[in-house]
Every structure is written in C-alpha cells, then in structure tokens.
Amino acid sequence: MGVDTILRRRVSPVVFTSRLPFDERRVQAAAIYCSDGRFGEQMDEFLHSGLRLPRYDRVAAPGGAACLAGHAMTYYEQTAMESQVEFLVREHGLRRIVLIAHDGCAFYKSLWHGLDSVEEQQASDLRKAVERITLWQPGLKIEAYFARKVDGQIAFERWSSGNGDDVAGQRKDRWAIS
C-alpha cells in the first residue's frame, strides 16, 4: 500500500459521528465476558445501570473468563487474556474486574467438563479465573456474575467468586434486564 493510498483514506468523508459526548475519565473497572452478541446490550445495561460502571473497559472473547480456568485447550487464549488484563491494570489503573458467564454459552460445547452440568463447570471456571487473576494481580476487587435467560429477559445473578466477598456457592443478588 502506497503513501498516496493511505493519505486518500485519511481525507475520506466521515461516515458516522456519535451523538454521545466523549468523557476522558476512567472508571478503573473492566468486564470480562463472552463475545456472544445476543447478550451484548444486556451486558452493557447491567454494567451501566446494575453496577453503575459507565465507560468500563471491555474484554470480550468466546467463553469470557473461561480461558483463565486452566483448560489445556485454551492455553493460547489464556496467555492473550492475561496480557490484555495486565495492560489494562497498568495503563488504565484498574481496581475492579467483573467476570460474567452466561446461560447457553456455545464455548462449552467443545470443552470437556467433568462436572454434572455446564452451569457447574461455568461456576468452577469463574472461581478458578478469580484465583488466577488474584495470583498475578493482587489487590483487585473481582466479582463474578451469571447472565440467565428468564422469560424472554436476561437476569444477572451474583455468584461466589471464591475470594471471600460472599458465601461460597451462594447466589446473592439478581437483576432482571429485558
């Protein structure tokens, strides 16, 4: 590609301008969740309204934080995710990470799990992801949630993250998002 081509692209007409103003402030929080677009709007609504995290940093990948649970088949994804989180902690000053798994995640179709159900595997993976992040990024507040389909809506449940912020295995709060 020549310099002329690059310059022509730079002077192309604007194709879209957002109506939303840009806000420079960081909220020092990130969310790691599955890239399944069917849940995207609800994830944003939950994080913005349910957890009051405007402008949170997004890390979306198939299976979300499942790659941080130590599965052999996700070795490369784990390395990439760790690099991304490390960058965000360093450059964006993260203090809080929200992990969200979701109902019917296709990622788990190809992942062998020794537990009774996919949901139990997801709960175990979230706890392992919290442990892993805590090992190499101590001091972060890490929360785990599950997005469940309920009567045509998505309800978010707080799940145990295994880091002492709640009772192990107990689901605490629930937010319904239509």
C-alpha positions, 0 to 999 in steps of 0.5 A: 500500500502506497503513501498516496493510498493511505493519505486518500483514506485519511481525507475520506468523508466521515461516515458516522459521528456519535451523538454521545459526548466523549468523557476522558475519565476512567472508571478503573473497572473492566468486564470480562465476558463472552463475545456472544452478541445476543447478550451484548446490550444486556451486558452493557445495561447491567454494567451501566445501570446494575453496577453503575460502571459507565465507560468500563473497559471491555474484554470480550472473547468466546467463553469470557473468563473461561480461558483463565480456568486452566483448560489445556485447550485454551492455553493460547487464549489464556496467555492473550487474556492475561496480557490484555488484563495486565495492560489494562491494570497498568495503563488504565489503573484498574481496581475492579474486574467483573467476570460474567458467564452466561446461560447457553454459552456455545464455548462449552460445547467443545470443552470437556467438563467433568462436572454434572452440568455446564452451569457447574463447570461455568461456576468452577471456571469463574472461581478458578479465573478469580484465583488466577487473576488474584495470583498475578494481580493482587489487590483487585476487587473481582466479582463474578456474575451469571447472565440467565435467560428468564422469560424472554429477559436476561437476569444477572445473578451474583455468584461466589467468586471464591475470594471471600466477598460472599458465601461460597456457592451462594447466589446473592443478588439478581437483576432482571434486564429485558 
